[in-house]
Amino acid sequence: MLKKLMEMEGQNPDNFDGLQVDGAPIETHEQRHADNIAKRARKDDTGKMVMVPPPSYESEVHGAADAGWKNIPISVLPSKGLFYPEGVELTIRSATVGEIRHWSTIDESDELDISEKINYIIEKCSRLRTKDGSMSWKDIKEIDRFFVVFRIQELTFPDNENKLNIKFVCNGGCPADDPYTKEVRLSSDHLKMLTISEQLMSFYDSDKRCFSITSSKLNETLELHVPSIGTISYVQNYMVEKMKNSEKIDKSFIRYAPFFVSNWRNLNEDRFSKLRVNSQGWNMDKFLIVSAFIEKFKKCVDLNVKHECERCGSILERPLFFRGGYTIADLFRVSDGLDVLV
């Protein structure tokens, strides 16, 4: 795949040291977590402060024992947890009345408002943690965002006050005059969203938790990261500011820049501008490699909901949100009327 592009004839490879956003190696999560966790001071039942040894790794990190919080295994996310540090754990809680009220103001005609409302729910209702507590909700990968919101929605409405039904009609192997039809209640289990091809997985680096492409022709290794919520939020705000100031937006740069950010915390205007300037010095080979990777990755992303026809086995698909059905605003609305509330 990418190897063929790297073998094409072109300019002589030049050295490019701008892969890291801050111009220097970014400290990895593994390095930050290397130190052992010290003993902690805690209150016993009488309120007296006592020193206790750290609990087991599981109970120490995720806080699932906290009232109202539920642990979500990283492995069930669309990303399968491949792009998170080892040992990271995710917990969620149900949305409060105040948070649902805020959600109810969502403007479905405004993509930025939709993004803000989703991020608001995730910020308030999820916790992403490691032993040293260095991670936050902004470290959740963008590809996992809808899944996390759906899990929060399911926890918020445990008694089926909110139902999102999707109707499937088989137009494949079933007879046209008598097709298989079924209405399915949508849940987080339907949101696969990411299926990484074998070609891309051959570049996956389990130590760095990203894709690592070593090119002898370029004399460098390209590290490409699956964007986090924090990274995408920064890029969105960057674009908004550019539009406010009537400045031209480099759409090509915006397309690939998030994949070169390993940690959203290192992003600021100066570093992001340096990344853009450095990218303008790429030769043709490097540009084609990066473009090919991003195209391949985007083809691995699928926002459709799938259901298998129980008659002929065909895989049926519908958009996650669609006109004439439920919309994103319906995620935190009561769908069955007042009778389910009284």
RAPEBEL-V904184 format. One record per pair of residues at least 6 apart in sequence whose ideal C-beta (glycine too) atoms are under 6 Angstrom apart, sorted by the first residue. I is the first residue (numbers start at 0). J is the second residue. Records with the same first field share a line. If there is no record, write none. Layout:
I=J  J
This chain:
0=198
1=288  291
4=287  288  291
5=214  216
9=283  284
10=282  283
12=216  217  218
13=282
17=277
19=25
20=260  265  270  274
21=265  270
25=261  262  265
28=84
31=133
32=129  130  131
36=53  130
38=50  52
40=48  50
41=51
42=48
43=49
53=59
60=88  128  130
61=70  88  90
62=68  90
63=70  90
67=92
68=90  92
69=91
70=90
71=89  91  150
73=80  83  89
74=80
76=143  146
77=142  143  146  192  193
78=140  142  143
82=140  208  225
86=129
87=129
88=128
89=127
90=126
91=124  125  150  151
92=124
93=154  155
94=124  155
98=123
99=331
102=116  331
105=116  328
106=112
107=326  328
117=148
120=148
121=136  147
122=136
124=151
125=136  147
127=134  136  138  139
137=228  229  263
138=227
139=228
140=225  227
141=226  228  231
142=193
146=187  190
149=187
150=187
152=330
160=333  339
161=334
162=184  334
163=185  325
164=182  184
165=183  185  304  317
166=182
167=181  306  315
168=178  180
169=178  179  308  313  315
171=313
172=311  313
173=179  310  311
179=308  310
183=306
189=304
193=299  300
194=299
195=299
196=299
199=295
202=210  212
203=210
204=211
209=222  224
210=223
211=220  222
212=221
213=220
217=285
223=258  292
224=258  261
226=257
227=263
229=263
230=257  260  263
233=263  266
234=257
238=248
241=248
252=275  278
255=289  293
302=319
303=316  318
304=317  319
305=314  316
306=315
307=314
308=315
320=326  327
